[in-house]
């Protein structure tokens, strides 16, 4: 991936992670009987591709070829 694309991708992923961290904190206060923290991973899929992010790691995958259970397990151990 070219440097400019990598930079934009990192910025996008960081922004989305911050949003989900905020959501997890809010849900933890609203739904005290559910465990939302700490955030472990998130994913977005569109068209043929998905991005999966956990901690400081992320991957692009073809949806049809991805084993999301395996990906989420690997990303959640960050």
C-alpha positions as CSV (number, residue, x, y, z in Angstrom):
1,X,0.0,0.0,0.0
2,X,1.4,3.4,-0.9
3,X,2.5,5.6,2.0
4,X,-0.3,8.2,1.4
5,X,-2.9,5.5,1.4
6,X,-1.5,3.9,4.5
7,X,-1.6,7.3,6.3
8,X,-5.2,7.9,5.4
9,X,-6.2,4.4,6.3
10,X,-4.5,4.7,9.7
11,X,-6.2,8.0,10.4
12,X,-9.6,6.6,9.4
13,X,-9.1,3.5,11.6
14,X,-8.0,5.6,14.6
15,X,-11.1,7.9,14.2
16,X,-13.5,4.9,14.0
17,X,-11.8,3.2,17.0
18,X,-12.2,6.4,19.1
19,X,-15.9,6.5,18.2
20,X,-16.4,2.9,19.2
21,X,-14.5,3.5,22.5
22,X,-16.9,6.3,23.3
23,X,-19.8,4.1,22.4
24,X,-18.5,1.3,24.6
25,X,-18.2,3.7,27.6
26,X,-21.7,5.1,27.1
27,X,-23.2,1.6,26.8
28,X,-21.3,0.5,29.9
29,X,-23.0,3.3,31.9
30,X,-26.5,2.6,30.3
31,X,-26.4,-1.2,30.5
32,X,-24.7,-2.1,33.7
33,X,-25.6,-5.8,33.3
34,X,-23.6,-6.0,30.0
35,X,-19.8,-5.9,29.6
36,X,-18.7,-3.5,26.9
37,X,-15.2,-2.6,28.1
38,X,-12.5,-2.9,27.1
39,X,-13.1,-2.6,23.3
40,X,-11.5,-5.5,21.5
41,X,-12.1,-5.2,17.8
42,X,-14.3,-3.7,15.1
43,X,-15.0,-4.5,11.4
44,X,-16.6,-2.8,8.4
45,X,-17.6,-4.7,5.2
46,X,-18.7,-3.2,1.9
47,X,-18.8,-4.5,-1.6
48,X,-16.3,-7.4,-1.8
49,X,-13.9,-6.1,1.0
50,X,-13.8,-5.7,4.7
51,X,-11.5,-4.0,7.2
52,X,-11.0,-5.6,10.6
53,X,-9.2,-3.7,13.4
54,X,-8.1,-4.7,16.9
55,X,-5.9,-2.5,19.0
56,X,-3.0,-1.4,16.7
57,X,-3.5,-4.1,14.1
58,X,-5.8,-4.2,11.1
59,X,-6.3,-6.2,7.9
60,X,-8.1,-5.8,4.6
61,X,-9.8,-9.0,3.5
62,X,-12.0,-10.3,0.7
63,X,-15.3,-11.0,2.4
64,X,-15.9,-14.3,0.5
65,X,-12.5,-15.7,1.6
66,X,-12.4,-14.4,5.2
67,X,-12.8,-16.5,8.3
68,X,-14.1,-13.7,10.6
69,X,-14.2,-15.8,13.7
70,X,-10.4,-16.5,13.3
71,X,-9.7,-12.9,12.5
72,X,-11.6,-11.5,15.5
73,X,-9.9,-14.1,17.8
74,X,-6.5,-13.0,16.5
75,X,-7.3,-9.3,16.7
76,X,-8.8,-9.5,20.2
77,X,-5.5,-10.8,21.7
78,X,-3.7,-7.5,21.0
